[in-house]
Amino acid sequence: MLGRLNHVAIAVKDAEKAARIYGAAFGAEISPAVPLPEHGVITVFVTLPNTKIEFIQPLGEASPIAKFLERNADGGIHHVCYEVADIIASRDTLIKEGARVLGGGQPKIGAHGKPVLFLHPKDFSGALVEIEQA
């Protein structure tokens, strides 16, 4: 059911600035900044040989990332994202096993144009987990 690690997301105040060091120091490919109003964030992806790093910054005052940055002023790891073959089947199995799906349980379209769901960190050893349809 669980696929490869798709990305690790780091919440920051300025996603483009945060990603710049990866391009300058390591020659990594950096995506343009993309606003995702339905998620309340702006994303910038750094592509690595085996995964990606997603820098997320708040988009608007109601952004869930704004609250995270209030508690973690310097930023920090926000979530990990794993690919799944079938997001609905995965969701149903996770719920059956006692995991809590955030946001009403219906997938939203994520930064890669694919359905995503977030899982409660208390069910995953303190880590906010995102699953994305592969």
Disulfide bonds with the S-S distance in Angstrom:
none
